[in-house]
Amino acid sequence: MHVAAQEMELHIPASDSLKAKRAVVRHLVETARRRFGVSASEVAHHDLWQRTSIGFATVAPDAHHVEEILDKVERFVWSHPEVTVVSSVRHWLDLDP
């Protein structure tokens, strides 16, 4: 079993309120969940209008499949016209056999 999480810090320049930011975040989170079958949530910067961090996590029987899923999620977020990716970090969970 292989487990990994992707944390993406985003800037949303057109957002002028928390409500506008949450609409963008909700779209990214719900679409990633539905399209790629990952767990997803806003994980930081809840009180800022133009900044957020979203975490995505997945589990698969082999590392290659985990990589493919998180690569697709990352490309999806990068392609979103309303956001600028500030940073993207992948974390692997090391499971003892």
C-alpha positions as CSV (number, residue, x, y, z in Angstrom):
1,M,0.0,0.0,0.0
2,H,1.3,3.4,-1.0
3,V,0.0,6.7,0.5
4,A,0.9,10.3,-0.6
5,A,-0.4,13.8,-0.1
6,Q,0.1,16.9,-2.3
7,E,-0.1,20.3,-0.6
8,M,-0.6,23.2,-3.0
9,E,-0.4,26.8,-1.9
10,L,-2.4,29.1,-4.2
11,H,-2.8,32.8,-4.9
12,I,-6.2,33.9,-6.2
13,P,-5.6,37.4,-7.5
14,A,-9.2,38.2,-8.6
15,S,-10.7,37.3,-5.2
16,D,-12.0,40.3,-3.4
17,S,-13.7,38.5,-0.5
18,L,-13.7,35.3,1.4
19,K,-16.9,34.3,-0.3
20,A,-15.2,34.7,-3.8
21,K,-12.2,32.7,-2.6
22,R,-14.3,29.9,-1.1
23,A,-16.1,29.5,-4.5
24,V,-12.8,28.9,-6.2
25,V,-11.6,26.6,-3.5
26,R,-14.9,24.6,-3.4
27,H,-14.7,24.1,-7.2
28,L,-11.1,22.8,-7.0
29,V,-11.8,20.5,-4.1
30,E,-15.1,19.1,-5.3
31,T,-13.9,18.6,-8.9
32,A,-10.7,16.9,-7.7
33,R,-12.7,14.6,-5.5
34,R,-15.1,13.6,-8.2
35,R,-12.7,13.5,-11.1
36,F,-9.7,11.8,-9.5
37,G,-11.1,10.1,-6.4
38,V,-8.8,11.9,-4.0
39,S,-9.4,13.2,-0.6
40,A,-9.2,17.0,-0.6
41,S,-9.5,19.9,1.8
42,E,-8.5,23.5,2.3
43,V,-5.7,23.2,4.9
44,A,-4.4,26.7,5.6
45,H,-5.0,30.4,5.2
46,H,-8.7,30.2,5.9
47,D,-9.0,33.8,6.8
48,L,-7.1,35.4,3.9
49,W,-9.0,36.5,0.7
50,Q,-6.4,35.8,-1.9
51,R,-4.4,32.9,-0.5
52,T,-5.1,29.3,0.3
53,S,-3.5,25.9,0.7
54,I,-5.3,22.8,-0.5
55,G,-4.3,19.3,0.5
56,F,-5.0,16.3,-1.7
57,A,-4.3,12.7,-0.6
58,T,-4.6,9.2,-2.2
59,V,-3.9,5.6,-1.5
60,A,-3.1,2.9,-4.2
61,P,-1.6,-0.5,-4.4
62,D,1.6,0.8,-6.1
63,A,3.6,4.0,-6.0
64,H,3.3,4.5,-9.8
65,H,-0.5,4.7,-9.5
66,V,-0.3,7.2,-6.7
67,E,2.2,9.3,-8.8
68,E,-0.2,9.3,-11.8
69,I,-3.2,10.4,-9.7
70,L,-1.4,13.2,-7.9
71,D,0.2,14.4,-11.2
72,K,-3.2,14.6,-12.8
73,V,-4.5,16.6,-9.8
74,E,-1.5,18.9,-9.9
75,R,-2.0,19.5,-13.7
76,F,-5.7,20.2,-13.1
77,V,-4.9,22.9,-10.5
78,W,-2.1,24.4,-12.6
79,S,-4.6,24.7,-15.5
80,H,-7.2,26.6,-13.5
81,P,-7.3,30.1,-14.9
82,E,-8.3,31.8,-11.6
83,V,-5.3,30.6,-9.5
84,T,-1.5,31.0,-9.5
85,V,0.4,28.1,-7.9
86,V,2.8,29.5,-5.3
87,S,4.2,26.1,-4.2
88,S,3.5,22.4,-4.5
89,V,5.0,19.8,-2.2
90,R,4.4,16.0,-2.3
91,H,4.7,14.0,1.0
92,W,4.9,10.3,1.1
93,L,3.7,8.3,4.1
94,D,6.3,5.6,5.0
95,L,4.5,2.5,6.1
96,D,6.4,-0.2,8.0
97,P,5.8,-3.6,6.4
